[in-house]
Amino acid sequence: MTKYLYLTIFLFVSGNVFSQEKLHDGIYLVDKLIPNLSHGSYINKTLVTFNVSFLEGAPEEYGPLLICTDDFVPFEFSMPPIPQKSRSQNKVLLLKLTDSATEKLRVFTTKNKKRYVVIVINGEAITVHKVKESITSGLVQIASPTENVYVQFYRLLKNNVKA
């Protein structure tokens, strides 16, 4: 049976990104939530905050995330995002990862079952998800609750085609 990584957008509060490096678009392991933004020196980790464009009535208690940067799944697509509609009529983008990114996703999700991961685009956290099972298909679906979020996701991700 083909398994999909199905992502529903969770909305959080945004702030500034404190990072010594440019993060690649992709899926990263969440180390922990940082309740009070603090500067610090982190080895193979960085602080990211949520993109304010994706917020709609989000709770204010969410702060930045400390994420692991030494192991991630790059958002490298073999074709442009494919717009679809879900059963609930939410707009959905179907993303097909390259073979290399598919293998990284399989290894990453196998190793990180029951842990939280974050999607990072343009150096900002977009959504957080718990890994429930290994993902082997290289297909990622992103469902958006609003037209605005859907259009922004499409615009941000259409340039990540590598093949």
C-alpha positions in Angstrom: 0.0 0.0 0.0 1.4 3.4 -1.0 1.7 5.7 2.0 1.4 9.5 1.7 2.7 12.2 4.0 -0.5 14.1 4.5 -0.1 17.5 6.1 -2.9 19.6 7.5 -1.9 23.1 8.3 -1.6 24.0 11.9 -1.4 27.7 12.6 0.9 29.3 15.1 2.2 32.8 16.2 5.1 34.3 14.4 8.2 36.2 15.4 11.8 36.6 14.2 14.1 33.9 13.0 17.4 33.7 14.7 19.7 31.6 12.6 23.3 31.6 11.6 22.6 29.8 8.4 20.1 29.8 5.5 17.8 26.9 6.0 16.8 24.8 2.9 13.1 24.4 2.4 12.2 21.0 3.8 11.1 18.9 6.8 13.1 19.2 10.0 13.0 17.4 13.3 11.7 19.6 16.2 14.0 19.4 19.2 11.7 21.5 21.4 9.4 24.5 21.8 11.2 27.5 23.2 8.6 29.4 25.4 10.8 32.5 25.8 12.8 33.5 22.8 16.5 33.3 23.7 19.6 33.8 21.8 22.2 31.1 22.2 24.7 29.0 20.5 23.3 25.8 19.2 25.4 23.1 17.5 23.5 21.6 14.6 20.3 23.3 15.7 18.6 26.7 15.1 15.6 28.6 16.3 12.8 29.2 13.8 9.5 31.0 14.3 6.2 30.7 12.4 5.4 32.6 9.2 2.9 35.3 10.1 1.2 35.0 6.7 -0.2 31.6 7.7 -1.8 32.7 10.9 -5.5 33.0 11.4 -6.6 33.3 15.0 -3.6 31.3 16.3 -3.0 31.0 20.1 -0.4 33.3 21.4 1.4 30.8 23.7 3.3 29.3 20.7 6.9 30.4 20.5 9.9 29.6 18.4 11.0 26.0 17.8 14.5 24.7 18.2 15.0 22.4 15.3 17.8 20.0 14.3 19.6 21.1 11.1 22.0 18.2 10.6 19.3 15.9 9.2 16.3 17.0 7.1 14.3 16.2 4.0 14.8 18.8 1.3 11.7 19.9 -0.5 13.0 19.0 -4.0 10.2 18.2 -6.4 10.3 16.2 -9.6 7.3 18.1 -11.0 5.4 21.3 -10.1 2.8 21.1 -7.3 -0.5 19.6 -8.5 -3.7 21.4 -7.2 -6.5 19.1 -6.0 -9.6 19.2 -3.8 -10.0 17.0 -0.8 -13.2 15.2 0.3 -13.9 18.1 2.7 -13.4 20.5 -0.2 -10.2 22.0 1.2 -7.7 22.8 -1.4 -4.8 20.4 -1.5 -1.4 20.5 -3.1 0.1 17.2 -4.2 3.9 17.3 -4.2 6.1 14.7 -5.8 9.6 14.5 -4.3 12.6 13.6 -6.4 14.0 10.1 -6.0 16.8 11.4 -3.7 14.4 13.3 -1.5 12.0 10.3 -1.4 14.7 8.1 0.0 15.6 10.8 2.6 12.0 11.0 3.6 11.7 7.2 4.0 14.8 7.1 6.2 13.9 10.3 8.1 10.3 9.2 8.9 11.4 5.6 9.8 14.0 7.0 12.3 11.7 9.7 13.7 8.4 7.9 14.3 6.3 9.4 17.1 8.4 12.6 17.0 7.4 16.1 15.8 8.7 17.6 12.6 8.3 21.0 11.1 8.0 22.2 7.5 10.4 25.1 6.9 10.0 27.3 3.9 12.1 30.5 3.3 13.6 30.1 6.8 10.3 30.1 8.6 8.2 27.3 10.2 5.0 26.7 8.4 3.4 23.7 10.0 4.2 21.1 12.7 3.3 17.4 12.4 3.8 14.2 14.4 5.3 11.3 12.3 3.0 8.4 12.7 4.6 5.9 10.2 7.3 5.6 7.7 6.6 7.4 4.4 7.8 5.5 1.4 6.0 7.0 -1.6 7.6 10.4 -1.9 4.2 12.0 -2.3 3.3 14.8 0.1 -0.1 16.4 0.3 -0.6 19.8 1.9 -4.2 20.7 2.8 -5.0 24.3 3.4 -7.9 25.7 5.3 -8.2 28.9 3.3 -7.8 30.0 -0.3 -5.1 32.6 0.9 -3.0 29.9 2.5 -3.4 27.6 -0.5 -2.2 30.3 -3.0 0.7 31.2 -0.8 1.8 27.6 -0.5 1.6 27.1 -4.3 3.6 30.3 -4.9 6.3 29.4 -2.4 6.7 25.8 -3.5 6.4 26.0 -7.3 10.1 27.0 -7.6 11.4 23.9 -5.8 11.2 21.7 -8.9 14.6 20.1 -9.4 14.1 17.6 -12.2 
